[in-house]
Amino acid sequence: MKRLAVIGIGRMGSRHARNVVKGVVKNALLTAVCDTDKAKVGVFCATYGSVKGYTDYKKLIDEEKLDGVIIATPHTSHIEIAKYCVERDVNVLVEKPISVTTKEAEELTDLLDKKREVFAAMMFNQRTNRMYLKAKELISDGSIGEIQRVNFIVTDWYRTQFYYNMGGWRASWSGEGGGTLINQCVHQLDVLQWLIGMPQKVEAFCKCVGRDITTENDVTAILRYRDFDCVFTASTHELPGTNRLEIAGTKGKIVIEKFKMTYYINGMSESEVNARALKDYGNKEDKKTVKRRCSYGFLRMLYDAIYGQQARIINNFVDALQTNRKDILIAKAEEGVNSLALINAMNMSSWLERAVDMPIDKDLYSSLLSEKIAGEQL
Ligand SMILES: NC(=O)c1ccc[n+]([C@@H]2O[C@H](COP(=O)([O-])OP(=O)(O)OC[C@H]3O[C@@H](n4cnc5c(N)ncnc54)[C@H](O)[C@@H]3O)[C@@H](O)[C@H]2O)c1
């Protein structure tokens, strides 16, 4: 049994903690929880008597003998807490995003470079979605050929003014280091970079539509890769929203919309069709295109609705610890830097009103963010 603790038992952390206590996470024991809010700790420990409560994460790490810690605090504290754990050889599973700036995130990745025995993972639960897993397979094994075009529309994370008025750290530069991109889209941007890699250049247009917040809730970005472009559109104010990923290649196409995936594998690559064609348009080779479907899966949907997709990542983290196999981790902490780099690049491009080269100038981003924070009136 691996002894776990959860730091930050708000909305998400309390769910993680309950999943461990209730045995949804196999081979794990919830030893303790920690939250700066004493009342939350009191309620949790009163409900689950065997769990110890702390209000200071340093005391928790110093006093408990832990195999792993789940960090589910607001974004700005992820790195500080993760570094404290890693320095003391405690394995960590960090909620998304890894941090607010890539400059800060690299403090953790540099440390992990020295502490190679420590397991550090990211909560990128959307990587467990089997449609994305299928897409990764189809891209990696060459089934759809070379990528030619990517479009990702993510406008289904609807958030009301009521949500923002609940206050706290959300949707402010000082509280969470951004808006829609860093809070919601970090998941899709992780999936995107996991599937198609990182672009060479990013140009983005970020704005706030229809809400009284200081950060963006509406984004259109163009990610320029060496051989193709990707258009990424996201917002949290549209009804009804869309969640659609299209990846078109020289030999086929992947379309994922919400819970359904359709993929097409052409009988012949487009360049061959073009070379052989003896007419001006239309294509009889279309008939040789194989069309297949894949779905989220009813039982998966049910499990994820009850326990949260995140339970899959916690189980994977514990499996990796149990078997002492880092290679089976679904997302290593170091991989959290890429989605954050995309987010920072989009914000920076929008502020500077120009395209930015990747990797971005980390120091410039940090100083621009400090200016945003200084100018923010909440
Ligand atoms: N993976 C997902 O799908 C998913 C979904 C929602 C939230 N999240 C992430 O989970 C994290 C928490 O989000 P939330 O919605 O639960 O927020 P929340 O505000 O409900 O909870 C955060 C908790 O952390 C506590 N806290 C703050 N600073 C602390 C510190 N230094 N030490 C101990 N406790 C501290 C707060 O008191 C609060 O109870 C964020 O990183 C968020 O992005 C992930």
The ligand as an ORCA input file, in Angstrom:
! r2SCAN-3c Opt
* xyz 0 1
  N      -7.747     18.028    -13.526
  C      -8.896     18.657    -13.597
  O      -9.757     18.309    -14.388
  C      -9.150     19.824    -12.666
  C     -10.456     20.305    -12.472
  C     -10.621     21.385    -11.572
  C      -9.521     21.954    -10.957
  N      -8.274     21.465    -11.228
  C      -7.077     22.046    -10.609
  O      -7.048     21.722     -9.227
  C      -6.395     22.768     -8.516
  C      -7.352     23.277     -7.434
  O      -8.532     23.728     -8.033
  P      -9.914     23.765     -7.218
  O     -10.959     24.027     -8.207
  O     -10.006     22.575     -6.344
  O      -9.674     25.064     -6.313
  P     -10.260     25.384     -4.874
  O     -10.051     26.840     -4.671
  O     -11.636     24.825     -4.748
  O      -9.300     24.574     -3.898
  C      -7.977     24.932     -3.617
  C      -7.712     24.641     -2.153
  O      -6.341     24.851     -1.885
  C      -6.233     25.452     -0.592
  N      -4.919     26.083     -0.508
  C      -4.509     27.243     -1.058
  N      -3.217     27.454     -0.813
  C      -2.795     26.389     -0.086
  C      -1.547     26.021      0.488
  N      -0.458     26.779      0.335
  N      -1.470     24.874      1.202
  C      -2.563     24.096      1.367
  N      -3.774     24.396      0.848
  C      -3.881     25.520      0.137
  C      -7.419     26.388     -0.537
  O      -7.758     26.734      0.794
  C      -8.497     25.569     -1.215
  O      -9.237     24.787     -0.307
  C      -6.034     23.823     -9.571
  O      -4.732     23.607    -10.000
  C      -7.016     23.562    -10.681
  O      -6.590     24.007    -11.934
  C      -8.097     20.409    -12.040
*
